[in-house]
Amino acid sequence: MIEKINLNNILFLDIETVPEYDSYLGMDEETKKLWENKTQYQRRDEVTAEDFYERAGIWAEFGKIITISVGYFVNKADVRNFRVTSFWGEEKKILQDFSNLLNQHFNGAQHVLCGHNAKEFDIPFIARRMIINSVALPDKLNLFGKKPWEVPHLDTLELWKFGDYKHFTSLKLLTKVLGVPSPKGDIDGSEVARVFYIENDIDRIITYCEKDVIAVAQVFLRFRREELLIDDEIIHV
């Protein structure tokens, strides 16, 4: 079925998140207690809630989005381009700009969103942060009342599982086994918060995020047995 989808109708995406505050001490006492309760089963006995705070970016209730990167094909005749862009800055503006993109350019019945583990992480995280920031959910993220087959989302991790729901494969591993150029640069996900809060280098994080988007698109092309993108076909806008 994925071979029948028009590539021009897919919006590929990835997000980068960090803890909402630069340290555990930024939270008020009630939130600290809620954080302790939320993470009690993930933390080992010797790990304190404060030491565990560096991982707060994986929960929408305790983290925030610092960039959303997207990519989309613009295929005309025999010319194929893949355009990549990012939203960054104050979180509410990131979310509003992303919502505007969906509402204005990817709001048709034919349009779908695609990411790696996006159904479990990126898309729910975006939706939850929109609610927290009082940003109206665009139709593509508003899943209330929709049947599973009506949800306009594709997930390369889900496609790779083939129904094996206990199986997890990272994007880095999947690109390796499929012969896709490695998506990552000089940092990994565990370093994003440090680069953001200590180095103040958002450009480095955006580059990292955009490489993920390109990698997801490349994986999708491999699923369809199509030629991978070459550098000249990728346009950063």
Secondary structure, 3 states (H helix, E strand, C coil): CHHHCCHHHEEEEEEEEEECCCCHHHCCHHHHHHHHHHCCCCCCCCCCHHHHHHHHHHCCCCEEEEEEEEEEEEEECCEEEEEEEEEECCHHHHHHHHHHHHHHHCCCCCCEEEECCHHHHHHHHHHHHHHHCCCCCCHHHCCCCCCHHHCCEEEHHHHHHCCCCCCCCCHHHHHHHCCCCCCCCCCCHHHHHHHHHCCCCHHHHHHHHHHHHHHHHHHHHHHCCCCCCCHHHEEEC
